């Protein structure tokens, strides 16, 4: 593919294209997202080098990234932890406020953003086991908020008790009891997946599950689009959590390579 230059001193292309850039032709602070390796870099003119966002530069708008090589998260209760270079839920159970969260420092756009993350569901037990990743207004989980005042957009991996099936879905919450899910996509324990969820307009939420790291091959049933309320806004935290369905069943899952890009 060819490099695409975007507004705000940003660019998208492959890692090979990034390395081949004639750096005397680019501005200091150029942010470059590599579509094949799912990394974000910034060009530092003073050191004449690319710096990996999330490792040194860190957590900054308009692009946030975390490779979980260090722990910058806050925890409510037990179950979630940065372990072995991943954000891991270890046997987290439902019907409890178990979560890890981190502030973005500012809200993402209310109309246009993309979140990519790698996900490996390891074990989902019978009995409504579940784990989710949400962009939130505030840092409460869905369960802890009691469907009260939290706006949330995100994704859920779960194992449904009645059917015993494993589902990946998108979820939207608009300050109340209405949760909309985009029809489920089936996943398999022990399989590495690559997630992308996006706000593509004020009223559309799109979630995708891929089988390859460059996110070109959808899992059967993906992608899904959800018509959502435009009043879901001011999302300024990333929250890993359980949800409020069921009372039994535990989930173990690993997440890695989180990248949130605003206005794209």
Secondary structure, DSSP 8 states (H G I E B T S, - for coil): ---EEETTTEEEE-HHHHHHS-GGGS-TT-EEEETTTTEEEEEETTTTEEEETTTTS-SBTTEEEE-SSS---EEESSSEEEETTEEEEEEEESSS--EEEEE-SS---SS-EEEEEEEEEEEE-TTT-EEEEEEESSS--HHHHTTSS-EEEEEEEEE-TTT--EEEEEEEEESSS-EEEEEEEE--TTEEEEEEEEEEETTEEEEEEESSTTS-SB-TT--EEEE--TT-----EEEEE--SS-S--EEEEEEEEEEEEET-
